[in-house]
Every structure is written in structure tokens, then in C-alpha cells.
Amino acid sequence: MKKQLWMSPLIAAAVAFAVPAHAKVSAEEAAKLGKELTPIGAEKAGNKAGTIPAWTPQSQIAYKKGEYPNDPALEAEKPLFTITAADVGKYAAQLTEGHKELFKRYPNTYKLTVYPSHRNFNFPEKYMEETMKNATRAELEGVDNPKGAFIGFPFPIPKSGAEPIWNHRVKFRGSTVRRYNNQMIVQQNGKFTLTKIVEDVKFYYANLNNDKPIELKPGADFLRYLSETVSPPRVAGTFILVHEKAGFGPEGRSAWLYAPALKRIRRAPAVCCDNPYEGTDGHQFYDQVDMYNGVLERFTWKLVGKKEMYIPYNSYKIAGPKTKYADIAKPNHINVDLPRYELHRVWVVEADNKADQRHTFKKRVVYFDEDSWNIVAVDDYDQQGKLLQFQEGHPIQYRDVLAVTTQPEVIYHFDSGRYFVTAMGNEDKPYDNSVTLKDSDFEADTVQKRTSK
């Protein structure tokens, strides 16, 4: 087992700021944004083969209260073809290692249904304007210390592997949101146990309603998060409170945990990295929430480049109210008739575990959708270099606020044959961006008082 090195806060800070900063993008490169590149850095044109179209962003629309994101035109489309184990070799270069492993393990049942590609994800105009400005003002010291960015994606033209992660972490999701984040652990026979969680999030950095823009910098909150576990009874009443920040080591996150058995809220430094998320029975690490979150310091991050791949996309069917949890959970893998896959360009980043930093994963290969900076897949390798887990996120767009998120997210555990599904609201409600949340709602004393009512 690798030994975790300890450093005093002063030494840690010195190390963090001793590393060179990645240079800002030149004015000439930044000038491409909004022209041959979209305002957030994707290639505006389609590919030469015509299998990936040009970017044609959707306009903002209003949903009725309680209406789930949807796109009837897409839902009426017929598939182009289906990838099966019999012809997986033909498409191998455009598949993640996780997908290929699923084909290998379950050749008789696993498949990918491929539909026409659509590049319609969009963001508010102000957010995209600030993203273009960030190209020449934002920089990253080491991997955990960004500065100089305001409101938008900080690194639309990435130069290092850590920069796409930061784009993903601070992506636009409205000013506030209440999420019905239901989860299930699915056994090899398809039987599952369900956990229901309600999450409140207030965004500080990527927030268009702030009187004054907030800089993304070490020590400054870019969001605050509070989750309440509603069921099952053995974990009901658990609260997790997080003040998410940029920064090195413990500066990068303040967290508290309320456990009903203790009847008090306490600081929780273990809400980090590869410690199991409460109530998941070890099936999700804290840094796997939202595909990846938290500090980057335990890995080195290499920007491999961009490639065309078949990825989940426009996943309104699997995320919608007509689909029940029992419809999703099938033996060995999710119901393959529900997801929609499309050919898209993705950024690829490789993360290698540092020799002096403990983590379950020796290596991660992370795939980012170029049109939203959402992580859509992660190949996770154990310390012997064997593929241990595969994460898959299914993106949809909330057109009322012009935000893109992944619903659901799946983690396949190749060592046990089980899989974990999270970010499901199908049998509850869609995400609610109209909720009013105060700063005081995210204080430890407030949570303690809330539990005593």
C-alpha cells in the first residue's frame, strides 16, 4: 500500500504555488472562439464524413412546472444501426475500453443503439461571452489552483489535462437547483436496492444573477451543496454538507456529515477522493459524484487530444418519467433499449496516480463532450493496470436554463459484476432551478437545527 505523505499547510501552500502556471491562450488563438470554434471551444464545423454535423444550438424555451426535459423530434428518430459483439471490432477505435469490456463480458445481451448525431447543446449568451474572455485571462497553477476566470468555462482552449476537469467542475447549471438524485445498486441478476436522496446546490461562480462576478480562485466557494438521504430507513436522515472550493489539499473543500446515530453534525475530511460516498456500500467514491469532482492533486493529468467516439447523448428517454427504475435495472448492465448513442468529438484526458499519493485507481481515462465539457465516460484502472470500473454519463439539456447534465450516471464494477446507477429522478421530479436557497441554508448550525425539528 502506498503511504500518504503529510505536509503542513504552509509547506503545502508553498509546493502548490511553486509549480509553474499554464500560460494563458494567445489573443490569436482566442480570436477563433465564436468563429471557427464555438464560444466554449468546440469545433463549429462538422466532420469531413458528414457523420458529425455542424453546431446548431437550440434556443431557450420555458418548461411547464414539473415537466421533464424532452425533445419529441429526437425521440421520433429511428436508429442508424446497432453495434453488437459480432461487429464490435469494426467500431473499436471509436469506443471506450469500458464499452469494449461490456461487449466482451456480455456478448449475447449488450449492444449500443446508434442514432443520428445532433449538436444542439447551448448555454446562456452571457456565460459564453465570459468564457471567451476567460481564454486570455484565466490560468492554472499546478492542477488545483485556477485564477483569473469569471462566470464562464475557464479554459475553452485547453493546454493541459487538468483544464478540461475544471471546465467540467464549474459548468453552468443555473443559480440554484434542487435535484432528486435517486440511486440503485444492481446485482448480477437485475435485482436492486434503491436509495432516495434530495440535493440542494447553490452556485457562486457560474451564476448569472450575482451582483458582482466571483473569481474562480483558491479558497473561494464556487458552489455549496447539501444532500439529505430520504430512504432506506437504515441511512435515512443522513446529511452531507459541502463548501466546494478551488485549492490545494484541505483548502479545496470544507465538508460536514450529520449521522442520525450520533445526532450531531461534524467536520468530515473523509468526504474526498476514493472514500466511499455515504450509503452507497462502496459502489461510488466521493470523487466519482458528477462523474468527477473534488481535488485533482492525487493524479497527473495529460491532455491526449480529441477523437471521434460513440457516446451517450440526448438521453431523454432513459431520464424521462415514462421510464421506471425497474425498467433500467437489468442483469449485468442497464437496459440496452433505453440509451441513445451518437458519434461526437470528445476530448480525452489520461490521469495517472502519483507515486506518493494513495488512490484505488492507478489510472483514469476521462472523456469530455466537446459541446458541453460534461464528462460522459471514464475508464478506471486498478493498481495492477486492470480495468476495474467503467463510468458512463448520459447527457441531457435543460432548455429552460440552458444547462447540460448527465442523467443517469452508471458505474460498472467489473470485479463484482454489480453496477451502480445514480442521478435518477424518473419517479420523482426533474431538477428544479426555481428553488430559493439562502447562504445560511448551507451552514452546519442550520443543518443541525433542521435535524432537531
TORZA-647829 format. One record per residue (C-alpha): residue in one letter; residue number from 1; x, y, z. Coordinates in Angstrom, 3 decimals, m for minus. Example, Ala and Ser with C-alpha at 12.3 -4.5 7.8 and 13.67 -1.06 7.14 Angstrom:
residues 2
res | n | u | v | w
A | 1 | 12.300 | m4.500 | 7.800 $
S | 2 | 13.670 | m1.060 | 7.140 $
END
This chain:
residues 453
res | n | u | v | w
M | 1 | 0.000 | 0.000 | 0.000 $
K | 2 | 1.260 | 3.459 | m0.861 $
K | 3 | 1.994 | 5.760 | 2.003 $
Q | 4 | 0.137 | 9.071 | 2.097 $
L | 5 | 2.591 | 11.894 | 2.718 $
W | 6 | 1.630 | 14.628 | 5.142 $
M | 7 | 2.618 | 18.265 | 4.713 $
S | 8 | 1.946 | 21.214 | 6.933 $
P | 9 | m0.422 | 23.826 | 5.436 $
L | 10 | 2.494 | 26.245 | 4.933 $
I | 11 | 4.619 | 23.690 | 3.109 $
A | 12 | 1.624 | 22.506 | 1.086 $
A | 13 | 0.874 | 26.047 | 0.023 $
A | 14 | 4.491 | 26.587 | m0.940 $
V | 15 | 4.503 | 23.431 | m3.046 $
A | 16 | 1.224 | 24.347 | m4.689 $
F | 17 | 2.371 | 27.770 | m5.736 $
A | 18 | 5.913 | 26.735 | m6.645 $
V | 19 | 4.676 | 24.805 | m9.686 $
P | 20 | 4.574 | 26.746 | m12.956 $
A | 21 | 1.321 | 28.206 | m14.181 $
H | 22 | m0.026 | 27.103 | m17.528 $
A | 23 | 0.213 | 30.020 | m19.947 $
K | 24 | m2.890 | 31.878 | m20.987 $
V | 25 | m4.121 | 31.399 | m24.531 $
S | 26 | m2.761 | 33.915 | m27.046 $
A | 27 | m5.009 | 36.597 | m28.467 $
E | 28 | m4.689 | 34.966 | m31.887 $
E | 29 | m5.953 | 31.619 | m30.596 $
A | 30 | m8.713 | 33.233 | m28.545 $
A | 31 | m9.923 | 35.062 | m31.656 $
K | 32 | m11.093 | 31.706 | m33.049 $
L | 33 | m13.780 | 31.479 | m30.359 $
G | 34 | m17.165 | 32.373 | m31.812 $
K | 35 | m15.801 | 31.877 | m35.341 $
E | 36 | m14.316 | 28.530 | m36.396 $
L | 37 | m14.710 | 27.469 | m32.765 $
T | 38 | m17.923 | 27.768 | m30.789 $
P | 39 | m17.852 | 30.277 | m27.911 $
I | 40 | m16.929 | 27.462 | m25.500 $
G | 41 | m14.161 | 25.978 | m27.662 $
A | 42 | m15.699 | 23.164 | m29.733 $
E | 43 | m15.131 | 22.876 | m33.460 $
K | 44 | m18.079 | 24.652 | m35.034 $
A | 45 | m17.978 | 22.668 | m38.282 $
G | 46 | m18.955 | 19.047 | m38.684 $
N | 47 | m16.527 | 16.336 | m39.748 $
K | 48 | m15.478 | 15.617 | m43.337 $
A | 49 | m17.501 | 12.409 | m43.478 $
G | 50 | m20.700 | 14.241 | m42.604 $
T | 51 | m21.383 | 11.860 | m39.720 $
I | 52 | m20.923 | 14.671 | m37.182 $
P | 53 | m22.916 | 17.803 | m38.056 $
A | 54 | m22.089 | 21.437 | m37.518 $
W | 55 | m23.070 | 23.068 | m34.224 $
T | 56 | m26.681 | 24.294 | m34.354 $
P | 57 | m27.545 | 25.409 | m30.812 $
Q | 58 | m31.073 | 25.165 | m29.509 $
S | 59 | m32.885 | 28.231 | m28.260 $
Q | 60 | m34.108 | 28.646 | m24.706 $
I | 61 | m37.676 | 27.532 | m24.001 $
A | 62 | m39.930 | 27.504 | m20.962 $
Y | 63 | m40.981 | 24.229 | m19.373 $
K | 64 | m44.207 | 23.813 | m17.507 $
K | 65 | m43.630 | 23.225 | m13.793 $
G | 66 | m42.692 | 19.594 | m13.265 $
E | 67 | m42.046 | 18.942 | m16.952 $
Y | 68 | m39.021 | 16.786 | m17.707 $
P | 69 | m36.523 | 17.806 | m20.396 $
N | 70 | m37.611 | 16.374 | m23.713 $
D | 71 | m37.156 | 16.605 | m27.458 $
P | 72 | m40.040 | 14.967 | m29.358 $
A | 73 | m38.260 | 15.261 | m32.717 $
L | 74 | m35.279 | 13.285 | m31.461 $
E | 75 | m37.456 | 10.729 | m29.738 $
A | 76 | m39.235 | 10.071 | m33.050 $
E | 77 | m35.993 | 9.292 | m34.881 $
K | 78 | m35.089 | 5.781 | m35.981 $
P | 79 | m31.671 | 4.293 | m35.192 $
L | 80 | m28.947 | 4.303 | m37.830 $
F | 81 | m27.530 | 0.941 | m36.751 $
T | 82 | m26.723 | m1.175 | m33.707 $
I | 83 | m23.257 | m2.186 | m32.520 $
T | 84 | m23.163 | m5.750 | m31.214 $
A | 85 | m20.422 | m8.085 | m30.042 $
A | 86 | m20.351 | m9.602 | m33.532 $
D | 87 | m19.112 | m6.387 | m35.149 $
V | 88 | m17.537 | m4.527 | m32.236 $
G | 89 | m14.127 | m4.804 | m33.913 $
K | 90 | m15.347 | m2.586 | m36.754 $
Y | 91 | m16.011 | 0.239 | m34.298 $
A | 92 | m13.312 | m0.478 | m31.701 $
A | 93 | m11.341 | 2.714 | m32.382 $
Q | 94 | m14.432 | 4.768 | m31.572 $
L | 95 | m15.372 | 3.006 | m28.329 $
T | 96 | m14.137 | 3.377 | m24.768 $
E | 97 | m12.342 | 0.458 | m23.150 $
G | 98 | m15.278 | 0.208 | m20.783 $
H | 99 | m17.728 | m0.332 | m23.628 $
K | 100 | m15.461 | m2.953 | m25.183 $
E | 101 | m15.235 | m4.754 | m21.845 $
L | 102 | m19.024 | m4.878 | m21.603 $
F | 103 | m19.199 | m6.403 | m25.083 $
K | 104 | m16.588 | m8.962 | m24.062 $
R | 105 | m18.370 | m9.946 | m20.864 $
Y | 106 | m21.945 | m9.955 | m22.148 $
P | 107 | m21.799 | m10.719 | m25.900 $
N | 108 | m25.340 | m12.059 | m26.054 $
T | 109 | m27.107 | m9.127 | m24.402 $
Y | 110 | m25.026 | m5.970 | m24.621 $
K | 111 | m25.380 | m3.540 | m27.534 $
L | 112 | m25.155 | 0.154 | m28.434 $
T | 113 | m28.001 | 1.653 | m30.451 $
V | 114 | m26.629 | 4.483 | m32.593 $
Y | 115 | m28.776 | 7.396 | m33.754 $
P | 116 | m28.116 | 10.439 | m35.978 $
S | 117 | m25.811 | 12.922 | m34.259 $
H | 118 | m27.137 | 16.292 | m33.143 $
R | 119 | m25.014 | 19.130 | m31.791 $
N | 120 | m27.626 | 21.321 | m30.160 $
F | 121 | m26.341 | 21.869 | m26.624 $
N | 122 | m26.280 | 25.551 | m25.735 $
F | 123 | m25.558 | 27.938 | m22.861 $
P | 124 | m26.741 | 31.444 | m21.915 $
E | 125 | m25.199 | 34.220 | m24.008 $
K | 126 | m23.571 | 35.931 | m21.019 $
Y | 127 | m21.957 | 32.659 | m19.944 $
M | 128 | m20.478 | 32.155 | m23.408 $
E | 129 | m19.271 | 35.767 | m23.594 $
E | 130 | m17.402 | 35.350 | m20.326 $
T | 131 | m15.992 | 32.018 | m21.499 $
M | 132 | m14.400 | 33.750 | m24.490 $
K | 133 | m12.881 | 36.372 | m22.178 $
N | 134 | m11.548 | 33.670 | m19.870 $
A | 135 | m9.373 | 32.302 | m22.672 $
T | 136 | m6.901 | 35.178 | m22.244 $
R | 137 | m7.313 | 35.940 | m18.536 $
A | 138 | m7.570 | 32.556 | m16.771 $
E | 139 | m4.598 | 30.427 | m15.776 $
L | 140 | m3.957 | 27.317 | m13.723 $
E | 141 | m1.139 | 26.868 | m11.223 $
G | 142 | m0.447 | 23.181 | m10.779 $
V | 143 | m3.741 | 21.311 | m11.019 $
D | 144 | m5.869 | 22.725 | m8.197 $
N | 145 | m5.246 | 26.476 | m8.296 $
P | 146 | m7.106 | 28.287 | m11.082 $
K | 147 | m7.330 | 32.066 | m11.080 $
G | 148 | m8.478 | 34.900 | m13.306 $
A | 149 | m11.675 | 33.228 | m14.541 $
F | 150 | m15.162 | 34.686 | m14.111 $
I | 151 | m18.626 | 33.121 | m14.674 $
G | 152 | m17.869 | 31.007 | m17.792 $
F | 153 | m15.837 | 27.925 | m18.629 $
P | 154 | m12.330 | 28.918 | m17.518 $
F | 155 | m10.366 | 27.089 | m20.227 $
P | 156 | m12.228 | 26.906 | m23.574 $
I | 157 | m8.960 | 26.143 | m25.395 $
P | 158 | m7.249 | 23.724 | m23.002 $
K | 159 | m3.472 | 23.350 | m22.879 $
S | 160 | m3.205 | 20.832 | m20.025 $
G | 161 | m5.090 | 17.778 | m18.843 $
A | 162 | m6.366 | 19.428 | m15.669 $
E | 163 | m8.085 | 22.271 | m17.533 $
P | 164 | m10.955 | 20.172 | m19.005 $
I | 165 | m11.630 | 18.857 | m15.488 $
W | 166 | m12.040 | 22.436 | m14.270 $
N | 167 | m14.395 | 23.197 | m17.159 $
H | 168 | m16.497 | 20.219 | m16.091 $
R | 169 | m16.451 | 21.114 | m12.393 $
V | 170 | m17.684 | 24.687 | m12.827 $
K | 171 | m20.042 | 24.183 | m15.765 $
F | 172 | m23.205 | 26.268 | m15.833 $
R | 173 | m26.182 | 24.738 | m14.005 $
G | 174 | m28.243 | 27.809 | m13.107 $
S | 175 | m28.040 | 29.820 | m9.915 $
T | 176 | m29.663 | 27.183 | m7.685 $
V | 177 | m31.013 | 23.684 | m8.173 $
R | 178 | m32.871 | 21.007 | m6.229 $
R | 179 | m32.046 | 17.553 | m7.559 $
Y | 180 | m33.843 | 14.294 | m6.913 $
N | 181 | m30.805 | 12.060 | m7.011 $
N | 182 | m32.076 | 8.522 | m6.617 $
Q | 183 | m29.587 | 5.652 | m6.698 $
M | 184 | m29.606 | 1.893 | m7.011 $
I | 185 | m27.136 | m0.929 | m6.537 $
V | 186 | m27.974 | m3.594 | m9.112 $
Q | 187 | m26.996 | m7.224 | m8.559 $
Q | 188 | m25.949 | m9.561 | m11.364 $
N | 189 | m29.490 | m10.961 | m11.556 $
G | 190 | m31.004 | m7.492 | m12.038 $
K | 191 | m32.437 | m7.116 | m8.531 $
F | 192 | m31.713 | m3.745 | m6.953 $
T | 193 | m31.882 | m1.741 | m3.761 $
L | 194 | m32.960 | 1.880 | m4.049 $
T | 195 | m31.681 | 4.900 | m2.130 $
K | 196 | m33.508 | 8.227 | m2.395 $
I | 197 | m31.590 | 11.469 | m1.968 $
V | 198 | m32.600 | 15.114 | m2.311 $
E | 199 | m29.792 | 17.558 | m3.086 $
D | 200 | m29.768 | 21.358 | m2.876 $
V | 201 | m26.994 | 23.269 | m4.636 $
K | 202 | m26.258 | 26.976 | m4.733 $
F | 203 | m23.759 | 28.122 | m7.358 $
Y | 204 | m21.475 | 31.078 | m6.728 $
Y | 205 | m19.017 | 31.124 | m9.621 $
A | 206 | m21.127 | 30.096 | m12.643 $
N | 207 | m24.030 | 32.317 | m11.607 $
L | 208 | m25.560 | 34.949 | m13.884 $
N | 209 | m27.532 | 36.564 | m11.055 $
N | 210 | m24.609 | 37.737 | m8.933 $
D | 211 | m24.372 | 41.496 | m8.369 $
K | 212 | m20.627 | 41.151 | m8.864 $
P | 213 | m18.867 | 38.273 | m10.672 $
I | 214 | m16.924 | 35.907 | m8.425 $
E | 215 | m13.419 | 34.904 | m9.424 $
L | 216 | m12.513 | 31.231 | m9.554 $
K | 217 | m9.538 | 31.144 | m7.206 $
P | 218 | m8.141 | 29.105 | m4.295 $
G | 219 | m10.158 | 29.328 | m1.088 $
A | 220 | m13.266 | 30.836 | m2.709 $
D | 221 | m16.518 | 28.835 | m2.773 $
F | 222 | m17.718 | 28.087 | m6.288 $
L | 223 | m20.721 | 26.100 | m5.049 $
R | 224 | m22.351 | 24.873 | m1.860 $
Y | 225 | m24.054 | 21.510 | m1.638 $
L | 226 | m26.401 | 19.816 | 0.825 $
S | 227 | m27.825 | 16.316 | 0.473 $
E | 228 | m30.439 | 14.566 | 2.580 $
T | 229 | m30.915 | 10.809 | 2.367 $
V | 230 | m34.643 | 10.074 | 2.477 $
S | 231 | m34.609 | 6.264 | 2.314 $
P | 232 | m33.999 | 3.387 | 3.052 $
P | 233 | m34.522 | 3.629 | 6.827 $
R | 234 | m31.006 | 2.457 | 7.755 $
V | 235 | m29.447 | 5.594 | 6.214 $
A | 236 | m32.437 | 7.983 | 6.206 $
G | 237 | m31.720 | 11.312 | 7.845 $
T | 238 | m28.062 | 11.440 | 6.793 $
F | 239 | m26.934 | 14.890 | 5.650 $
I | 240 | m23.763 | 15.790 | 3.748 $
L | 241 | m22.808 | 19.463 | 3.574 $
V | 242 | m20.034 | 20.664 | 1.263 $
H | 243 | m18.493 | 24.051 | 0.534 $
E | 244 | m16.711 | 23.363 | m2.746 $
K | 245 | m13.660 | 25.489 | m3.459 $
A | 246 | m10.611 | 25.646 | m5.638 $
G | 247 | m7.358 | 24.976 | m3.834 $
F | 248 | m4.711 | 22.500 | m2.769 $
G | 249 | m5.356 | 19.806 | m0.144 $
P | 250 | m7.987 | 20.553 | 2.520 $
E | 251 | m8.257 | 24.131 | 1.234 $
G | 252 | m10.137 | 22.700 | m1.747 $
R | 253 | m13.183 | 21.513 | 0.185 $
S | 254 | m14.930 | 22.011 | 3.519 $
A | 255 | m17.339 | 19.209 | 4.392 $
W | 256 | m19.592 | 18.132 | 7.241 $
L | 257 | m21.553 | 14.950 | 7.901 $
Y | 258 | m24.676 | 14.513 | 10.014 $
A | 259 | m25.255 | 10.894 | 11.056 $
P | 260 | m28.622 | 10.159 | 12.747 $
A | 261 | m26.975 | 7.715 | 15.142 $
L | 262 | m24.724 | 10.464 | 16.526 $
K | 263 | m27.384 | 13.172 | 16.336 $
R | 264 | m24.813 | 15.846 | 15.580 $
I | 265 | m23.075 | 17.330 | 12.595 $
R | 266 | m19.294 | 17.113 | 12.454 $
R | 267 | m16.460 | 18.033 | 10.147 $
A | 268 | m15.778 | 15.285 | 7.638 $
P | 269 | m12.365 | 15.452 | 5.956 $
A | 270 | m13.032 | 11.983 | 4.503 $
V | 271 | m15.605 | 13.467 | 2.082 $
C | 272 | m12.923 | 13.254 | m0.549 $
C | 273 | m11.278 | 11.210 | m3.198 $
D | 274 | m11.705 | 7.410 | m3.087 $
N | 275 | m13.548 | 7.248 | 0.217 $
P | 276 | m16.988 | 5.642 | m0.356 $
Y | 277 | m19.942 | 8.003 | m0.581 $
E | 278 | m22.290 | 7.524 | 2.378 $
G | 279 | m24.999 | 4.940 | 1.747 $
T | 280 | m23.543 | 3.503 | m1.482 $
D | 281 | m21.967 | 0.433 | 0.162 $
G | 282 | m18.700 | 1.275 | m1.563 $
H | 283 | m20.149 | 1.447 | m5.061 $
Q | 284 | m19.357 | 5.140 | m5.576 $
F | 285 | m16.362 | 7.136 | m4.403 $
Y | 286 | m16.752 | 10.784 | m3.488 $
D | 287 | m14.661 | 11.809 | m6.482 $
Q | 288 | m16.998 | 9.873 | m8.815 $
V | 289 | m20.005 | 12.046 | m7.975 $
D | 290 | m20.998 | 14.008 | m11.104 $
M | 291 | m18.534 | 11.725 | m12.963 $
Y | 292 | m15.594 | 13.546 | m11.317 $
N | 293 | m15.365 | 16.159 | m8.598 $
G | 294 | m13.026 | 17.290 | m5.865 $
V | 295 | m9.290 | 17.892 | m5.758 $
L | 296 | m7.018 | 16.794 | m8.610 $
E | 297 | m3.786 | 16.601 | m6.599 $
R | 298 | m3.519 | 12.797 | m6.392 $
F | 299 | m3.050 | 12.435 | m10.155 $
T | 300 | m1.014 | 13.837 | m13.007 $
W | 301 | m3.253 | 14.924 | m15.898 $
K | 302 | m2.286 | 14.518 | m19.551 $
L | 303 | m4.257 | 16.105 | m22.382 $
V | 304 | m4.229 | 13.365 | m25.042 $
G | 305 | m6.288 | 15.240 | m27.628 $
K | 306 | m9.596 | 14.919 | m29.395 $
K | 307 | m11.161 | 11.987 | m31.222 $
E | 308 | m14.484 | 10.826 | m32.642 $
M | 309 | m16.333 | 8.357 | m30.422 $
Y | 310 | m19.753 | 6.820 | m29.878 $
I | 311 | m21.025 | 8.249 | m26.599 $
P | 312 | m24.367 | 8.583 | m24.777 $
Y | 313 | m26.208 | 11.676 | m25.977 $
N | 314 | m29.633 | 13.340 | m25.887 $
S | 315 | m30.681 | 10.743 | m23.314 $
Y | 316 | m34.227 | 11.984 | m22.755 $
K | 317 | m35.773 | 8.514 | m22.912 $
I | 318 | m33.743 | 6.906 | m20.132 $
A | 319 | m34.041 | 10.059 | m17.973 $
G | 320 | m37.770 | 10.645 | m18.523 $
P | 321 | m40.847 | 9.896 | m16.402 $
K | 322 | m42.103 | 7.076 | m18.655 $
T | 323 | m39.042 | 5.033 | m17.708 $
K | 324 | m39.211 | 3.439 | m14.266 $
Y | 325 | m36.275 | 2.304 | m12.182 $
A | 326 | m37.234 | m1.328 | m12.748 $
D | 327 | m37.082 | m0.626 | m16.498 $
I | 328 | m33.449 | 0.491 | m16.177 $
A | 329 | m32.173 | m2.313 | m13.937 $
K | 330 | m31.437 | m5.495 | m15.879 $
P | 331 | m28.976 | m8.337 | m15.264 $
N | 332 | m25.308 | m7.390 | m15.762 $
H | 333 | m25.938 | m3.975 | m17.357 $
I | 334 | m28.636 | m1.355 | m17.779 $
N | 335 | m31.495 | m1.973 | m20.197 $
V | 336 | m29.779 | m1.551 | m23.586 $
D | 337 | m33.026 | m0.485 | m25.281 $
L | 338 | m33.126 | 2.783 | m23.324 $
P | 339 | m29.862 | 4.685 | m24.012 $
R | 340 | m29.217 | 6.703 | m27.162 $
Y | 341 | m25.680 | 6.824 | m28.587 $
E | 342 | m24.333 | 9.289 | m31.134 $
L | 343 | m20.988 | 9.926 | m32.828 $
H | 344 | m19.316 | 13.027 | m31.363 $
R | 345 | m15.901 | 14.557 | m30.883 $
V | 346 | m14.584 | 14.179 | m27.370 $
W | 347 | m11.558 | 15.440 | m25.515 $
V | 348 | m9.500 | 12.626 | m23.959 $
V | 349 | m7.506 | 13.094 | m20.745 $
E | 350 | m5.331 | 10.490 | m19.012 $
A | 351 | m4.819 | 10.734 | m15.250 $
D | 352 | m2.071 | 8.728 | m13.527 $
N | 353 | m1.938 | 8.226 | m9.765 $
K | 354 | 1.124 | 9.934 | m8.277 $
A | 355 | 3.605 | 7.585 | m6.620 $
D | 356 | 3.346 | 9.389 | m3.275 $
Q | 357 | m0.450 | 9.765 | m3.254 $
R | 358 | m2.802 | 6.927 | m2.319 $
H | 359 | m5.799 | 6.127 | m4.530 $
T | 360 | m7.678 | 2.961 | m5.537 $
F | 361 | m7.218 | 3.823 | m9.194 $
K | 362 | m3.791 | 3.733 | m10.795 $
K | 363 | m5.103 | 5.358 | m13.950 $
R | 364 | m8.205 | 7.057 | m15.265 $
V | 365 | m9.038 | 7.831 | m18.880 $
V | 366 | m11.633 | 10.607 | m18.981 $
Y | 367 | m13.798 | 11.549 | m21.974 $
F | 368 | m15.382 | 15.021 | m22.340 $
D | 369 | m18.129 | 16.038 | m24.752 $
E | 370 | m16.681 | 18.939 | m26.766 $
D | 371 | m20.007 | 20.809 | m26.869 $
S | 372 | m20.693 | 20.897 | m23.113 $
W | 373 | m17.455 | 19.940 | m21.285 $
N | 374 | m19.509 | 17.284 | m19.481 $
I | 375 | m17.625 | 14.103 | m18.671 $
V | 376 | m19.515 | 11.329 | m20.466 $
A | 377 | m17.281 | 8.315 | m19.705 $
V | 378 | m14.350 | 7.246 | m17.518 $
D | 379 | m12.216 | 4.094 | m17.722 $
D | 380 | m10.893 | 3.346 | m14.206 $
Y | 381 | m7.873 | 1.022 | m13.756 $
D | 382 | m6.672 | m0.676 | m10.560 $
Q | 383 | m3.111 | m0.572 | m9.223 $
Q | 384 | m2.201 | m3.612 | m11.336 $
G | 385 | m3.326 | m1.854 | m14.513 $
K | 386 | m6.520 | m3.881 | m14.951 $
L | 387 | m9.800 | m2.204 | m15.903 $
L | 388 | m11.666 | m2.153 | m12.585 $
Q | 389 | m14.645 | 0.127 | m13.217 $
F | 390 | m16.346 | 1.971 | m16.052 $
Q | 391 | m18.377 | 5.143 | m15.581 $
E | 392 | m20.926 | 6.271 | m18.142 $
G | 393 | m22.912 | 9.537 | m18.055 $
H | 394 | m25.984 | 10.152 | m20.214 $
P | 395 | m26.290 | 13.874 | m21.059 $
I | 396 | m29.494 | 15.849 | m21.484 $
Q | 397 | m30.169 | 19.576 | m21.800 $
Y | 398 | m32.426 | 21.606 | m19.517 $
R | 399 | m33.522 | 24.154 | m22.095 $
D | 400 | m35.348 | 26.355 | m19.587 $
V | 401 | m31.984 | 27.415 | m18.112 $
L | 402 | m29.711 | 26.190 | m20.965 $
A | 403 | m27.742 | 23.785 | m18.805 $
V | 404 | m26.430 | 20.317 | m19.673 $
T | 405 | m26.075 | 17.494 | m17.175 $
T | 406 | m25.817 | 13.696 | m17.102 $
Q | 407 | m28.914 | 11.699 | m16.093 $
P | 408 | m28.399 | 8.961 | m15.154 $
E | 409 | m24.800 | 8.035 | m14.393 $
V | 410 | m23.708 | 4.397 | m14.238 $
I | 411 | m20.668 | 2.770 | m12.599 $
Y | 412 | m19.910 | m0.793 | m13.689 $
H | 413 | m17.865 | m2.820 | m11.172 $
F | 414 | m16.020 | m5.454 | m13.156 $
D | 415 | m14.623 | m7.146 | m10.046 $
S | 416 | m18.054 | m7.990 | m8.590 $
G | 417 | m20.326 | m7.892 | m11.647 $
R | 418 | m22.613 | m5.390 | m9.922 $
Y | 419 | m23.331 | m1.899 | m11.161 $
F | 420 | m24.460 | 1.348 | m9.578 $
V | 421 | m26.883 | 3.856 | m11.089 $
T | 422 | m27.209 | 7.396 | m9.757 $
A | 423 | m28.706 | 10.795 | m10.716 $
M | 424 | m32.155 | 9.324 | m11.370 $
G | 425 | m35.243 | 11.459 | m10.934 $
N | 426 | m37.590 | 9.423 | m13.124 $
E | 427 | m40.098 | 8.514 | m10.413 $
D | 428 | m39.771 | 11.779 | m8.504 $
K | 429 | m39.312 | 15.125 | m10.252 $
P | 430 | m36.980 | 16.787 | m12.740 $
Y | 431 | m34.297 | 19.122 | m11.471 $
D | 432 | m35.810 | 22.350 | m10.151 $
N | 433 | m33.839 | 25.523 | m10.899 $
S | 434 | m36.540 | 27.797 | m9.474 $
V | 435 | m35.898 | 26.861 | m5.842 $
T | 436 | m34.860 | 29.683 | m3.499 $
L | 437 | m31.793 | 28.862 | m1.413 $
K | 438 | m30.006 | 31.132 | 1.053 $
D | 439 | m26.350 | 31.116 | 2.075 $
S | 440 | m27.472 | 30.227 | 5.601 $
D | 441 | m29.113 | 27.025 | 4.337 $
F | 442 | m25.589 | 25.698 | 3.821 $
E | 443 | m24.190 | 26.262 | 7.302 $
A | 444 | m23.505 | 23.458 | 9.784 $
D | 445 | m25.586 | 25.092 | 12.534 $
T | 446 | m28.578 | 25.365 | 10.181 $
V | 447 | m28.365 | 21.696 | 9.282 $
Q | 448 | m28.110 | 20.745 | 12.969 $
K | 449 | m31.222 | 22.772 | 13.786 $
R | 450 | m33.049 | 21.259 | 10.821 $
T | 451 | m32.467 | 17.733 | 12.125 $
S | 452 | m33.931 | 18.539 | 15.536 $
K | 453 | m37.281 | 19.717 | 14.245 $
END
